[in-house]
Amino acid sequence: MFIEINYQINTYTRSSKNGVVHSYTRKLGIITFRCDNCSSLFTRARGKMDPKRLSNNYFHVCNNCDSKKFAQKKKIERRSIWDKNSSSLEDISKL
């Protein structure tokens, strides 16, 4: 689950060919997620993520969890919805 975006500003210095020291800043975006498998908080650099995945339309799994097992578990849940009989009495909004 997507939580928030924080920005970290890093200041660096460099020297030019003439020996003059210049300072410059870089803004690093850090994204906070909640793991959909174990519910722990974890962070990722914004530059390492696809911008489309920065929403709650996608599942997010931390490095401690196995993403392949999580994907298989979600596949089974979705398959169980499609295997239901059309004449079942279950409310469609609860699927």
C-alpha positions in Angstrom: 0.0 0.0 0.0 1.3 3.4 -0.9 1.7 5.7 2.1 3.7 8.9 1.2 6.6 10.5 -0.6 9.3 12.3 1.3 12.1 14.3 -0.2 15.7 14.3 1.1 17.9 17.2 0.1 21.6 16.3 -0.2 24.2 19.0 -0.5 27.5 18.3 -2.2 30.6 20.4 -3.1 32.9 20.1 -6.1 35.9 22.1 -7.3 36.2 23.5 -10.7 39.2 23.5 -13.0 40.3 26.8 -11.6 40.1 25.5 -8.0 36.9 27.4 -7.1 34.6 25.3 -4.8 31.0 25.2 -5.7 28.1 23.7 -3.7 25.1 22.1 -5.3 22.0 20.2 -4.0 20.2 17.1 -5.2 16.7 16.2 -4.2 16.1 12.4 -3.5 12.5 11.2 -3.4 11.9 8.4 -0.9 8.6 6.5 -1.0 7.1 4.8 2.0 5.0 1.7 1.5 3.2 -0.8 3.7 3.8 -4.4 2.7 0.6 -6.1 1.5 1.8 -9.4 2.8 3.2 -8.7 6.4 2.0 -5.1 6.9 5.4 -3.7 7.8 6.6 -0.3 6.5 9.4 -0.1 4.0 11.0 2.5 1.8 12.2 2.7 -1.8 13.9 5.3 -3.8 11.6 7.1 -6.2 14.0 6.8 -9.1 14.0 3.0 -8.8 10.2 2.7 -9.2 7.9 2.9 -12.2 5.7 6.0 -11.8 2.6 3.9 -12.6 3.2 1.7 -9.6 3.0 4.7 -7.2 -0.7 4.1 -6.3 -2.8 1.6 -4.4 -3.9 -0.1 -7.7 -0.8 -2.3 -7.4 0.4 -4.6 -4.6 3.7 -3.8 -2.8 5.8 -6.4 -1.1 8.9 -5.7 1.1 12.3 -7.4 0.7 11.7 -9.7 3.7 8.6 -11.4 2.0 8.7 -13.6 -1.0 7.0 -11.8 -3.8 6.5 -14.9 -5.9 4.6 -16.7 -3.1 2.5 -13.6 -2.6 1.6 -13.5 -6.3 0.6 -17.1 -6.2 -1.6 -16.5 -3.2 -3.4 -13.6 -4.9 -3.8 -15.7 -8.0 -5.7 -18.4 -6.1 -7.9 -15.7 -4.5 -8.9 -14.3 -7.8 -9.4 -17.7 -9.4 -11.8 -18.6 -6.6 -14.0 -15.6 -7.6 -14.1 -16.7 -11.3 -14.9 -20.3 -10.4 -18.1 -19.4 -8.6 -21.4 -20.4 -10.1 -23.5 -17.7 -11.7 -26.6 -18.9 -9.9 -25.0 -18.6 -6.4 -26.7 -16.5 -3.8 -23.6 -14.5 -2.8 -23.8 -10.8 -3.1 -21.6 -9.6 -6.0 -20.2 -6.6 -4.0 -18.7 -8.9 -1.5 -16.5 -10.7 -4.0 
